[in-house]
Amino acid sequence: MTHSKEPFNDVTDHMSKIEGAPMNKPELGSLPLGIRIIGYVLFGFMGIGAICVLILTILY
């Protein structure tokens, strides 16, 4: 399901071909397991922290 995008202009085409800049974001399923676990943990802590802040703000 990877869709390659056409370059927007010559600069982005140069970045893609010469410098190796990616034209699209990687899919989550294509990332290595360690990076996926780190992402899940970080986003989980941010979500739990936001919920705790909201609850503590309401209670205080």
MOKADA-V133569 format. One record per backbone hydrogen bond with DSSP energy under -0.5 kcal/mol. CO is the residue of the C=O (numbers start at 1). NH is the residue of the N-H. E is the energy in kcal/mol with one decimal. If there is no record, write none. Layout:
co: (CO:CO)
nh: (NH:NH)
e: (E:E)
This chain:
co: (2:9:10:11:12:13:14:14:15:15:27:28:32:33:34:35:36:37:38:39:40:41:42:43:44:45:46:47:48:49:50:51:52:53:54:55:56)
nh: (4:13:14:15:16:17:18:19:20:21:30:31:36:37:38:39:40:41:42:43:44:45:46:47:48:49:50:51:52:53:54:55:56:57:58:59:60)
e: (-0.6:-1.8:-2.3:-2.4:-2.1:-2.3:-2.8:-1.1:-1.0:-2.5:-1.2:-1.0:-2.1:-2.5:-2.2:-2.3:-2.6:-2.6:-2.7:-2.6:-2.2:-2.7:-2.2:-2.3:-2.9:-2.6:-2.3:-2.2:-2.5:-2.5:-2.2:-2.5:-2.9:-2.2:-2.1:-2.4:-1.9)
